[in-house]
Amino acid sequence: MVLPHQENLERKHLVGKHAASLVTDGETIILDVGTTTTIVTTRLTGRRNLNVMTNALKAATILRAAPGNVVHLPVANSGC
């Protein structure tokens, strides 16, 4: 049995590498949650001054560490 996050891992790394190569310093991007997104995020650590909207806590934590990056992490409104 293969865990879902480990399926097609080699392909996910290729997609993540390519997607990250399309992002340059100073851009605004939106990232969703997922294993491929996490791979993209780890490949964006050298970028600076990104404006990122994400609902992925891991992505937000990684990208916020870079100088000048602004990360927006929306919270769910429970109606309380």
Wavefront OBJ file of the C-alpha trace (Angstrom):
o trace
v 0.000 0.000 0.000
v 1.311 3.424 -0.975
v 0.424 6.528 1.007
v -1.348 9.138 -1.158
v 1.357 11.775 -0.608
v 3.984 9.323 -1.892
v 2.215 8.393 -5.119
v 3.919 9.684 -8.270
v 6.536 11.417 -6.148
v 9.065 11.645 -8.983
v 6.490 13.321 -11.229
v 5.467 15.686 -8.449
v 9.082 16.784 -8.077
v 9.317 17.462 -11.816
v 6.101 19.490 -11.766
v 7.190 21.349 -8.635
v 10.570 22.200 -10.117
v 9.000 23.493 -13.324
v 6.286 25.490 -11.549
v 8.822 27.148 -9.245
v 11.005 28.052 -12.217
v 8.161 30.198 -13.554
v 8.108 32.407 -10.438
v 10.465 35.381 -10.217
v 11.256 37.797 -7.411
v 8.487 40.279 -6.658
v 5.598 38.284 -8.078
v 2.215 37.573 -6.539
v 1.200 33.913 -6.396
v -1.554 31.771 -4.923
v -0.712 28.347 -3.500
v -3.168 25.662 -2.441
v -2.556 22.767 -0.053
v -0.959 19.560 -1.294
v 2.196 17.547 -1.680
v 3.072 19.065 -5.047
v 2.512 22.533 -3.616
v 4.889 21.738 -0.775
v 7.526 20.768 -3.329
v 6.955 24.039 -5.211
v 7.256 25.938 -1.932
v 10.591 24.368 -1.034
v 11.929 25.365 -4.460
v 10.811 28.984 -3.956
v 12.935 29.571 -0.881
v 15.486 31.567 -2.868
v 12.888 34.031 -4.184
v 12.516 37.434 -2.573
v 9.693 39.940 -2.239
v 6.958 37.481 -3.100
v 3.358 38.267 -2.274
v 1.807 34.896 -1.460
v -1.795 33.918 -0.719
v -2.047 30.376 0.638
v -4.198 28.229 2.867
v -1.234 25.908 3.515
v 0.361 26.561 6.896
v 3.539 24.731 5.874
v 3.918 26.856 2.721
v 3.254 30.027 4.698
v 5.880 29.136 7.280
v 8.530 28.305 4.682
v 7.966 31.337 2.471
v 7.608 33.847 5.307
v 11.198 33.165 6.321
v 12.606 34.784 3.156
v 13.402 38.518 3.281
v 10.665 40.743 1.911
v 8.101 38.015 1.338
v 4.563 38.831 2.417
v 2.362 35.825 3.131
v -1.410 36.005 3.506
v -2.945 33.057 5.332
v -6.739 33.320 5.359
v -8.588 31.856 8.311
v -11.898 30.082 8.191
v -14.811 32.006 9.645
v -16.823 29.674 11.829
v -19.563 32.261 12.243
v -18.826 32.749 15.949
l 1 2 3 4 5 6 7 8 9 10 11 12 13 14 15 16 17 18 19 20 21 22 23 24 25 26 27 28 29 30 31 32 33 34 35 36 37 38 39 40 41 42 43 44 45 46 47 48 49 50 51 52 53 54 55 56 57 58 59 60 61 62 63 64 65 66 67 68 69 70 71 72 73 74 75 76 77 78 79 80
